[in-house]
Amino acid sequence: MEKRDKSFVINQSSVFRRSKQAKTYFHATKVLKTMQLEGKDAHNLRRIRSEAYNHLLREFTQTVKIMFCTNTSAAHRTIQDVFEPKILVVDKAGLSTLADGCVPLAAFKNNMQLVIVAGNHDSERPMAFSFFKNEACSWGKKSFLDRLATAKDRGVSIEVQTLDKQYVTDSVNPRKASKDLCRLKDLEERRMKSSRGGRGGRGGSGSGGSRGGKGAKRGGKGGAGGENGASRGGKGTKRGGKGGTEG
C-alpha cells in the first residue's frame, strides 16, 4: 500500500508540473504575440518560454509511447525530432488521398517497422478540393487505401485482411461502452427494445393526460352549476397522473 501511495503521489506531482509548465508556455506565447515587448522584458519572457518548452519536451520523450495526430501534423518538425515510433496505424484511410497518406510514412521512414492501414475503400472516398481544377486531379480520386487494396491486380504482394464484423460502442448505455462492445445487429435489436419501452411510457402519460383534459372540458361546460362536471374533471386529472405513473 505504501509503494502504491508513493507512486501515486509521484505521478500526481509530475502531472501537476507538466500542467504548470504548459500553462506557462502558452501564456508566454500569447503575451509575446499580443503585446509588443522590447528589450529586457521580451528577453526574459522568451527565456521562460524556452525553459517551459524544454521541460515539456523532456517529459514527452520519457513518458509518451502512443501519439494520436492527423496525417499532416505527423510531419511537424518537433515530432520528427523527438518521437521515433516503430508502428504506424492509419485509420479512416479511405478518406485519405495518396499524398496525404504518404506524409506520416515519409516522416518516420527511418524507424518504421510495421504499417497498418485501416478503412473501407468501397464506401469512403477522399475529399480532394482540386477535382477538375488541375492536371493532377485524377490522383486525388483514388484513396491511399484503395491503391493498397488493389495492388495485387498490379502484381504487388501486400497482405490485406478483410474484417467481416463491425463493432461499435453502445450508445444506449454509454457508461458501459468500454464493456459492451457488441455486434451491430445486437445493438440494433436493443435499440428497438428500448424505443418500444419508451413509447409505452409516453403512451401511458399521454392517455391519462387526455382523460384529465376531457374531465376538465366537462367541468367547463357545467358553467356556474357545473360542480359535478368540475369534479369529473378532477377525476380525469387524477387518472392522467395515474397513467403517467403506469407509463
N, C-alpha and C positions, 0 to 999 in steps of 0.2 A: 504493500500500500504506500509506503514511504517513497519507494522508487517511482511509482506511478504519479504520485502527487508532485514529486520534484520535477519529473519530465513534463508534467502538465504546466507547471509554473514557468519552466524554461520556454516551452512553446508559446505560452501566452505572452511572455516578455518579448520574444523575438517578433511575434505578430504586432505587438504594440510599437516596437522600434521601426518595423517596416512601414506601419501606418503613419507614424510621425515623420519619417523621412520622406514618404510620398507626399504628404501634405506640404512639407517644406519645399520640396522640389516644384510642385505645381504652383504654389503661392509665389515663389521667386520668379518662375517663368512668367506668370501673369503680370507681376509688377514690372518686370523688365520690358514686357510688350506694351503695356498701357501707359506707363509713366516714363518720361524722358529723364532718366537718371544719368548723371555725368560724374566723372572724377572718382573720388574715393568710395562714394555710396554705391555706384554701379559696380566697381571692382569687388567690394565686399559681398554684394548680393550674388554676383557671378561665382565667387568662391564658395559661398554657402550652397548654391545650387549644384555646383560641381561635386562638393563633398556628399550631398544627398544622393546625387546620381551614381557616384562610385559605390556608395553603401548599398543602394538598391541593386546595382549590377552584381556585386559580390553575393548578395542574398539570392539573386536569381540563379547564378551559376551553381550555387551549393545546394539549393533546395528543389528547383523546378526540374521535373522529369518528363512531364507531358505538357504541351502547349497547344492551345486552340487558336487558330487565326485563319484569315482568308488567304486565298492563293497569292494575292498581290502583296499583302503585308508580310508574307514569309520572306520576301526579298529585302526586308528592311536591313540596313547595314548593321545595326546593333544586334539584331537577332542572328545574323550570319556570323558575327564575330564571337559571340559568347555561347551560342546554342549549337550542339552537334548531335542531332537526332540520328538514330540508326533505322528507325521505322517511320514511314510516311503513310498516312491514311487520308485519302481524298474522298470526302463524302459528297453526294449530290453531283457526281462528276458528269452526269448527263446534261447539266446546265452550263458546263464549263467548255469554253472554246479551246482549241488546240494551244493557242498562245497563252491563255490563262492557266491551263493545266500544267504547262511546262515551267511555270515560274518557280514553284517550290522544288521541282526536280533539279533545276539549274542552280538554285540557291544552296542546296545541300548535296550536290552530286559527289563530293569528295568522301563523305562518310555514310552515305545511304546504303543500307544492306537489303531492305525489304520495302516494296511499294505496294500498297493495297488501294485499288481504285474501286469505289462502290457507287452504285446508282442504277437508274433504269433508262437505258438509252433508247428504248422503244417508245416511251411515253413522254420523256423530257427532252427538250431541245434547248440549245444555248440561246441566250438573249444577246445578240450582237446588233448594235445600233448602226452598223456600217453596211447593212444589207442594201444592195443596189446603189451604193454610194461610191465605191471604188472597184478596182480590178481584182482586189483580194477578198471580196465579199464571199466568194464560194468557200473559202477556208473557214468561215465562221458558221456555215450552215450545218456542219457536221461536228458533233461534240468530241471532246477528248476521249470519253469512254466509248463512244461509238466506233472510233477508229481502232481502239484496242480490241473491242469485242469482235470486230470483223477482220482482224489482222490475219486470221487463219485462211481467209479467202485469198489473201495476197501472198501466202506461203510463209508467213511469220508464225512461229510457235510461241503462243502466250497462253498461260493457264487461266481459264475462265471458269468460274463456279457460279452456277445459276441457283438462286435461292427460291424455293417453291412455297415458303411460308412467310407470311407478313406479320410481324409483331408490332403492336402499338401499345402505348400506355393506357391505363384505364381512366378515361375522363369522367366516368360515372362516379368513381370514388377516388379522387386524385391523391388522397392521403396514403393510399395503398398502392400507388403507381409503381413503386420500386419492387413490390412483392407480386403484384397481379399483372405480370406481362402475359398476355393471352393472345390467342389467335383472333384474327379479325372477325371470323364467323361467330365465335363465342361472345365477343364484345357486342356485336350487333344484336344477338339474342338477349343479352342482359339489358341493352338499351331499350329494346321493345318491351320487356317486362317492366322496367322502371317507368316508362312512359304510360303503360296501361295502368299501373298503380296510381300515378299522379292524376290521370284523367278521372279515375274513380273518386279520389278525394275531392277534386274540384266539382265533380258532379253532385256529390252529397251536399256540399255547402251551397251550391247554386240552387238545388231543388228546394232546400229549406228556406233559402232567401226568397225564392219566388212565392212560396206559401205565405211567408210573412207579408210579402207585398200584396197578395190577394186579400189577406185579412185586413190590412191597412186600408185598402180600397173600399172594402165593405164598411169599415168604420167611417170612412169619409162620406160614403153615400148616406149613412144614417143621419148625418147632419146634427141638429140640436137634439133630437130624440134618438140618436143612434148610439146609445150607450152599449146596447147588445152588439152592434156592429163593431164598436171600438174594442170590446172585449174579444171578439173574434180576431180582430187584427193583432191583439196582444198574443193570443194563442198561436197565430200564424208566425209571429216573430219568434216565439219560443221554439216552434217546430223548425224554423230556419236555423236557430242556434244548435238544435239537436242534430239537424242534418249536417251542419259544419263539423260537429264533433265526430259523427259517424264517418265522414269522409276522411 
